[in-house]
Amino acid sequence: MNTHRQRTDDDLAELDIPALLRYGLSAGGARRAALFGEGAVAAAVAADRLQVVPRSLGYLAEVVRAGGTRYAADLPEPLPGPEPTRLVQEWLDTAATVTGGVDDDEVLARWLDAVAELLAMRRRTA
């Protein structure tokens, strides 16, 4: 018997991605799994609705790897356009409050890569 509830895009769009980042980056286990599961899909839905280009998120992941989460959060325009910038700025600002080094930056970068891949897959299958 399948005990997982199916969620629509609208359901996923209501998830609190900053909260998932806050708890998923600072703790492992189920919270990290939720961040990389429903959290990544919800982030891809939000990005898709704003027409974010997947490679922009992939590039942002590389910026996080190279400069760190705080550096990326301090960028004036981490993604092209005002709406996408507002979206990821909230993610980056939240992540910057709980990340504390290269390992944490790598986790955030991997999450951004996952969101980019899911976004690209949504575009290919739409």
C-alpha positions in Angstrom: 0.0 0.0 0.0 1.3 3.4 -1.0 1.2 5.7 2.1 2.7 8.8 0.3 0.3 11.5 -0.5 0.5 12.9 -4.0 1.1 16.6 -4.1 0.2 19.0 -6.9 2.4 21.9 -8.1 0.1 24.2 -6.1 0.6 22.1 -2.9 4.4 22.1 -3.4 4.3 25.9 -4.1 2.9 26.4 -0.6 5.8 24.6 1.2 8.1 26.9 3.2 11.4 26.4 1.4 13.3 28.7 3.7 12.2 26.6 6.7 13.2 23.4 4.8 16.6 25.0 4.1 17.1 26.2 7.7 16.4 22.7 9.2 17.7 20.6 6.3 21.1 22.3 6.2 21.6 22.4 10.0 20.5 18.8 10.6 20.9 15.5 8.7 18.5 12.6 8.6 14.9 13.1 7.8 15.2 16.9 7.6 17.9 16.7 5.0 15.9 14.1 3.1 12.9 16.5 3.1 15.1 19.3 1.8 16.4 17.2 -1.1 13.1 15.6 -1.7 9.9 17.7 -1.5 12.0 20.9 -0.9 13.9 20.5 -4.1 10.8 19.8 -6.1 9.0 22.7 -4.5 11.9 25.0 -5.4 11.9 23.8 -9.0 8.2 24.5 -9.2 8.7 28.0 -7.8 11.6 28.6 -10.2 9.6 27.2 -13.2 6.8 29.6 -12.5 9.3 32.5 -12.8 10.8 31.1 -16.0 14.2 30.6 -14.3 16.7 29.1 -16.7 18.1 25.8 -15.1 21.7 26.6 -16.0 21.4 29.9 -13.9 20.7 27.8 -10.8 23.6 25.5 -11.8 25.9 28.5 -12.1 24.7 29.8 -8.7 25.7 26.5 -7.2 29.2 27.0 -8.6 29.3 30.5 -7.1 28.3 29.0 -3.7 31.1 26.4 -4.1 33.7 29.0 -5.1 32.8 31.9 -2.8 30.6 30.5 -0.1 26.9 30.9 0.9 27.4 34.4 2.4 29.2 35.6 -0.7 26.4 34.4 -2.9 23.8 35.9 -0.6 25.5 39.3 -0.8 25.4 39.4 -4.7 23.1 42.2 -5.9 21.5 39.9 -8.5 22.2 36.2 -8.0 19.9 35.3 -10.9 18.9 37.3 -13.9 15.8 39.4 -13.3 14.1 40.9 -10.2 11.6 38.1 -9.5 14.1 35.2 -9.7 16.5 37.3 -7.6 13.9 37.8 -4.9 13.1 34.0 -4.9 16.7 32.8 -4.5 17.7 35.8 -2.2 15.3 34.4 0.4 16.9 30.9 0.0 20.4 32.3 0.2 19.8 34.6 3.1 18.2 31.7 5.1 21.0 29.3 4.2 23.6 31.9 5.2 22.2 31.9 8.8 22.9 28.2 9.3 25.9 27.4 7.1 29.3 27.6 8.6 32.0 26.3 6.3 32.9 24.6 3.1 31.0 21.4 3.9 27.8 23.3 4.5 28.4 25.3 1.3 28.7 22.1 -0.6 25.4 20.8 0.7 23.7 24.0 -0.4 25.4 23.8 -3.8 24.3 20.2 -4.2 20.8 21.2 -3.4 20.8 24.0 -5.9 22.2 21.6 -8.5 19.3 19.2 -7.7 16.8 22.0 -8.1 18.4 22.9 -11.5 18.2 19.3 -12.6 14.5 19.0 -11.6 13.7 22.2 -13.3 15.4 21.1 -16.5 13.5 17.8 -16.3 10.2 19.6 -15.9 11.0 21.6 -19.0 11.9 18.5 -21.1 8.7 16.7 -20.1 6.3 19.6 -20.3 
